[in-house]
Amino acid sequence: MVLLLVKRIGFMIFTMIVVSIILFLLLETGLTGDPATRVLGNFATAEQKELWRDQQGYNQPVIVRYAKWLGNFATGELGTSIRYKGPVKEVLLPRLWNTAILGFWTFAIMIPLSLVLGVLSGMKEGSLLDRTISVFGILTTSVPEFASAVFFSALFVFGLKWLPGTSSMASGFEFKQLLLPAMVLVVYDFGYVARMTRASMAEVMTSQYVRSAVLKGLPYRQVIIRHALRNALIAPFTVIMLQINWLLSGVIVVEFFFAYKGFGALLLEASLNNDIALLEACAMIAVVVAVGSQTLADIGYTFLNPRIRFT
């Protein structure tokens, strides 16, 4: 167990370093265009660009600049945002918190609902309940977020007038403002997790050890909870952990549509405004969360599948 944890942490650090090198080369060395031109614009003079490069340290060797850049990120010095005219940290942290709130409520609703319906569907493969849940899951997953956002807005904002049309969270936490964005995310992601749970549960129910437990006369509820469910959760657990990355940076459409001040919308703003420091910070945070969630998933496997602890 300890050896597995050490290997995963080492792989996580190695992956983050490799990604940081690629990110630095793309945004800081001119491989994708002159950084001074991206920041100052095409109408800046050569003297202005050269002065900016000198002030930002771009005339130093690449290795020295990368070491300083990585050290600043490790110590929390993320630079200054040209879009917001202030430290990147002060802009980034509130946006991360807003996305964390949205992600928490999305997971709190979606995970139990998906697992319960997926397990029920897999237990009775081919039944009317199974077909109903499968069709509903496929239908919701096939509808993109922007389409369901438009539909829910037309229904709950303009039709019934129950919910606000925007979710800026400007005045602090308001659950009413979270309902529409969370609803769109739950509806879109519910079917995917439920279908994965259903497929895994259906496979486990046809395994030999489940049949043996049933033939031995064990109560059906005990067979499901103690023998089938634990093994059936391995595949859905992987999918659930991957959804953390999706919620962090893949909800750009939902956050932009509802004017939600989250991490995804901030990433879009940084890209549109050529805000290099902010874009680098957002990209590195996304990498840290992606690699960290995968490490947590690997650790979680050891509790769901004891054989991994001894391999």
N, C-alpha and C positions, 0 to 999 in steps of 0.2 A: 504493500500500500504506500509506504513512504517512498520507495523507489519509483513507483508510478507517478506520485505527486511531484517528485524532483524532476523527472523526465518531462512532464507536462509544463511545469514552470519554466524549465530551460528552453523548451520548444517555443513557449509563448514569448519569452524575451528575444529569442533569435528571430522569430517572425516579425516582431515589432521593430527590431533594428533594420531588417531587410526592407520592410515597408517604409520606414523613415528615410532610408537612403534613396529609394525610388521617388518618394514624395519630394525630397530635397532637390534631387536632380531635375525633376520636372518643373518645379516652381521657382527654384533659386539660381539655376545655372544657365538659363536662357535656352534650354533645349526646346521649349514650347513657346519661345518668344522672349523678347527683352523685358525683364521685370520692371525696369524704369519706364518703359513705354506703357505697360499695362497699368501702372500706378498713376503716372503723370498724364497719360493720354498721348495721342498721335501728334498733337500740335506743340508739344514741349520742344524746346531747342536742345541742341546737342550739349550745350554748356549746362543747362538745367538737369539733363539726364545724368551727366557725368558728376555733377555736384551731389545729386541724390544718391548715386552709387557709392560715392566716397563717404557720405554721411551714414549710409546703411551698412557699410563694411563690405561692399561687393567687390572691392579691389583687392581684398585679401585672398590668400590661397583657398581653394575649395575645401580642403581637409580642415583647415582652421575654422572656416565659416561653419562647416557641418558640426564640428565638435562644440562650438559655441551655441549653435542653434539647438542641438540635442540637449546640451547642458541646461540651457534656459528653459526648455520644455520640461525637463525632469524636475526643475526647481519651481515650476509654476510661472515663469516669466514668459508669457505667450506673445509679447509684443503689443503694438498699438494698432487699433483698427482705423483705417482711413475712412471707412463708411460711417462709423459712430464717433470718431474723434476722441477715442479714449482707450484705456487698457482693454485688451481682448478678454481678460479674465472677468472683468466686471460685466461684459456683455454676454459671455458664454454661460456663466454659472446659472443666472436666472432662467435662461432658455432651456438648459439641461434639466433644471428642476421642474419646469412646466411640462416638458416631455415625459419626465419620470412620473408626474402625477397622472397624465393621460395614459401612459403605459400601465400604471398600477391598476387603474379602474378598468382598462380594457382587459387585462389579464384576469382580474378578479371576477369578471363576468364571463369571459370567453373560455377560460381553461376548465372550470367545473362543468359548464354547459357542454363543451365539446367532449370531454372525457366521459361524462355520464351517458350522453346520447350515443357516442361511439361504442362504448362498452355494451349498452343495450342492443345496439344494432348488430354488433359482432356475435353476441350470444345467441341471437335468433336469425342467423344468416338465411336470406331468401324469404323471410316472412314479410308481411305487410308493413310492420314497423320498420324493418330494415330498409325496405324499398322507399318508404316515405322519407326517412332520415337521409338516405343517400341522395335522393332526387333533390331534396331541399338544400343539402350541402353543396351539391354540384351547381345548383342554380345560383346560390349566393356567391360562391367562389368565382363563377364565370362573369359576374357583374363587376366592372371596375369601380374603384373607389369614387371617382368623380361622378359616375352615373348614379350611384346610390346616394351620394351627397346631394346631388340635385333633387332626387326623388324625395328624400327625407326633408330637405329644406322646403320643397313645395308643399309637403303634407303638414309638417309640424310648425313651420314658420309662417307661411302665407295662407295655408288652408285653415288649420285649427288654431293657429296663433298661440301655441303653448310654449314655444321655446324661442330664444333669441337667435338671430341669423348669423351672428358673429360670436367668436369666443376668444376675445383678446386677452382675458384675464388681467386687465389693466388695474382693476380695483381689488386684486387679491383672489383667493380661491372662491369660486362660485360653482357649485355642483351643476347648476342649471346650464352653465356655459359648456360644461364638459359632456353633456348628454349626447348632442348630435355628433361631435367628432368620435366619441367612444362608440356610439351606435354604428357608425359607418365602419369603423375598424373591426368591431366584433362581428358584424354581419359578413364582412369580406373574409375574415380569417377563420371564422368558426367552422366552415365546411371543410377546409383543408385539414385542420387538426382532427375533426370528427371522423373524416374518411380514413386518415392514417390510423387512428385508434380502432376503428371498425375493422380494417384489414388485419391489423396485428391481433386483435382479439379473436377474430374468426380463425386465424391460423393456429392460435394457441388452443382454441376449443377442439380442434381436430387432432391435437398431439396425443401421443400414446400415454403420457403420464396423467393427462386429464381423464382420458378414457379409463385408465386403471383406477384412478381415484373414485370415479363414478361407479365402476363395477364392484369396488370394495365396499360400497354402501355408504360412503361419506355423504353427509348432507350437501345438497347442491349448492347452497349458499357458501358453505365452507370451501368447497372446491373452487368456486369462483374467486372468493376473496383471498384465500391462502395460497392457491396454486396457480390459477390462471391469470389473475389481474396483475400480479407483480411482474411476470414475464411479458405480459401484453403491453406494459407501460414503457418498455425500453425504447421502441421506435417512436411513439408519441413524445417521449421525453426529449429526444433529439430534435424533433420538429419544434417543440415548445421553446427550447433554448435558442434555436435559430430565429425565432420570432422576436427576440430581444433586439437583435441587430436590425431587423426590419422595422420595428417600432422606433428605433433611435434615428435612423437616417432614411428609411423608406416611406415615411408618412408625409413626405413633402407636399403631395397633392392635397391631402386632407387638411394639413395645417395652413397651407396657402388659401384653400377654398374658404375656410372658416376664420381666416385672419388670426389664427392661433399662434401666439408668440412662443414657438417651440424650437427645438434643435433643428428639425428638418427645414423649417422656413428660414432659419438663420443660415444654414448651409446654402440654400438657394440664393439668398441675398448676397452672401459672400462671393458666390460664383458670378452673379450678374454685375457686381460692382468691382470686380477685380481686386477684392480685398485679400491680398496674399496672406497676411498674418492671421486673419480670421479664418480663411480657408484652410490653412495649414493646421491650425488648432482644431478645427472641426474634424478634419480628416484623421488626425492622430487620435482624437478622442473616440471616433468611430472604430478605429483599429483596436484601441485598447479594450473597448467594450466587446468587439467581435471575438478577439482572442481570449479575453477573460471569460466570456460566456461559454466558449468552447471548452476551456479548461474546467469550468464548473460542471459542464455536461459530462466530461470524462470522469470526474470524481463521482458524479451521481450514478454513473454506470456501476460503480463498485458496490453500491447499496442495492441496486436493482438486480444485479447479476453477480453473486459472490464469487463465481469462477474467475472473474477478472482480477480479483485481489491476489490470487495465487499464481498468476501467469506473468 
